[in-house]
Amino acid sequence: MAGQLSVTIVEAKELHDEDTITGSNDAYVEVYLDDDYKQRTAAISNSNTPQWNETFQFRVEANQDHLHIKVYDDDGAAGRDSIGSAKIKLDAVKQSGSFDDWVKLPKLMGLKSNGQVHVRMTFRA
């Protein structure tokens, strides 16, 4: 089912610390349906519990069934370190019209977590 998806990246908690120098991440979130159109939040400096409250709009095609979320530690000119990533199935939000939940960033094999991101979505066909 095609439609319009509104995604709000609210906040994160329990982020795995990738910044060994300052002890806190400069975290931002990259969000996308496919690799051709990625959007991202601003980087929040020195926080492992950042709050963004940033909303993004996506046109969802019928064959797109996952939202990808990747969380990074911004190291400025030195690049970025991956904190974690997750895929959210869009079936439920397409049916109900809304989603509001904490999404875990699983570690290897999903046994532990690199943190959680609070995501809100609305969908209109």
C-alpha positions as CSV (number, residue, x, y, z in Angstrom):
1,M,0.0,0.0,0.0
2,A,1.4,3.4,-1.0
3,G,1.0,6.5,1.0
4,Q,2.6,9.3,3.1
5,L,4.7,8.4,6.2
6,S,5.5,10.9,8.8
7,V,8.4,9.8,11.1
8,T,9.3,11.6,14.3
9,I,12.6,10.7,16.0
10,V,11.8,11.7,19.5
11,E,14.7,10.7,21.7
12,A,17.1,7.9,22.6
13,K,18.3,6.2,25.8
14,E,20.9,3.8,27.0
15,L,23.1,4.5,23.9
16,H,26.3,2.5,23.8
17,D,29.2,4.9,24.3
18,E,31.3,5.1,21.1
19,D,33.2,8.3,22.1
20,T,36.2,7.2,24.2
21,I,37.6,10.7,24.6
22,T,34.7,12.7,26.1
23,G,32.8,9.7,27.4
24,S,29.5,10.7,25.7
25,N,28.3,10.5,22.2
26,D,27.5,13.2,19.7
27,A,24.6,11.2,18.5
28,Y,22.4,11.6,15.4
29,V,19.9,9.4,13.6
30,E,19.8,8.5,9.9
31,V,16.3,7.4,8.8
32,Y,15.3,6.1,5.3
33,L,13.2,3.7,3.3
34,D,15.8,3.2,0.6
35,D,19.5,4.1,0.1
36,D,18.6,6.9,-2.4
37,Y,16.8,9.2,0.0
38,K,18.2,9.4,3.5
39,Q,17.3,12.0,6.1
40,R,19.0,12.7,9.4
41,T,18.6,14.5,12.7
42,A,21.0,17.1,14.0
43,A,23.8,15.8,16.2
44,I,23.3,16.3,19.9
45,S,26.6,16.8,21.6
46,N,27.9,14.9,24.6
47,S,24.8,12.9,25.4
48,N,23.9,9.3,25.6
49,T,20.2,10.3,26.1
50,P,19.7,12.8,23.3
51,Q,16.3,14.4,22.5
52,W,15.7,15.4,18.9
53,N,11.9,15.7,18.3
54,E,12.6,16.0,14.6
55,T,9.9,14.9,12.0
56,F,10.6,13.7,8.5
57,Q,8.2,13.0,5.6
58,F,8.4,10.0,3.2
59,R,6.5,8.9,0.2
60,V,6.0,5.2,0.7
61,E,5.7,3.0,-2.4
62,A,3.7,-0.2,-2.3
63,N,6.9,-2.4,-2.3
64,Q,8.6,-0.5,0.6
65,D,7.9,-2.4,3.8
66,H,10.7,-1.4,6.2
67,L,11.9,1.9,7.8
68,H,15.7,1.8,8.5
69,I,17.1,3.6,11.5
70,K,20.9,4.0,12.0
71,V,22.3,5.9,15.0
72,Y,25.8,7.3,14.8
73,D,28.3,9.2,16.9
74,D,29.5,12.2,15.0
75,D,33.3,12.6,15.2
76,G,33.4,15.7,13.0
77,A,36.3,15.7,10.5
78,A,37.3,12.2,11.8
79,G,34.0,10.7,10.5
80,R,31.4,8.8,12.4
81,D,31.1,5.7,14.5
82,S,28.1,3.4,14.3
83,I,26.2,3.1,17.6
84,G,23.5,0.7,16.2
85,S,20.7,0.2,13.7
86,A,17.3,-1.3,13.4
87,K,14.6,-2.0,10.8
88,I,10.9,-1.4,11.6
89,K,8.3,-3.3,9.6
90,L,5.7,-0.9,8.2
91,D,2.8,-3.5,8.1
92,A,1.3,-2.4,11.4
93,V,1.6,1.3,10.9
94,K,0.1,0.9,7.4
95,Q,-2.9,-0.9,8.9
96,S,-3.4,1.1,12.1
97,G,-2.2,4.5,10.8
98,S,0.1,5.1,13.8
99,F,3.1,3.8,15.7
100,D,4.6,5.0,19.0
101,D,7.3,2.8,20.6
102,W,10.9,2.4,21.7
103,V,12.9,0.6,19.1
104,K,15.9,-1.4,20.3
105,L,19.3,-1.2,18.6
106,P,20.3,-4.9,18.8
107,K,23.9,-6.0,19.3
108,L,25.4,-9.0,17.5
109,M,22.7,-11.8,17.3
110,G,20.2,-9.6,19.2
111,L,21.3,-10.8,22.7
112,K,22.1,-7.4,24.0
113,S,21.2,-3.8,23.0
114,N,23.2,-0.8,22.0
115,G,20.4,1.4,23.2
116,Q,16.8,2.4,22.2
117,V,15.3,5.1,20.0
118,H,11.7,6.4,20.6
119,V,10.0,6.6,17.2
120,R,6.5,7.9,16.3
121,M,5.0,7.4,12.9
122,T,1.7,8.2,11.2
123,F,0.7,6.8,7.8
124,R,-1.9,8.0,5.3
125,A,-2.8,6.0,2.2
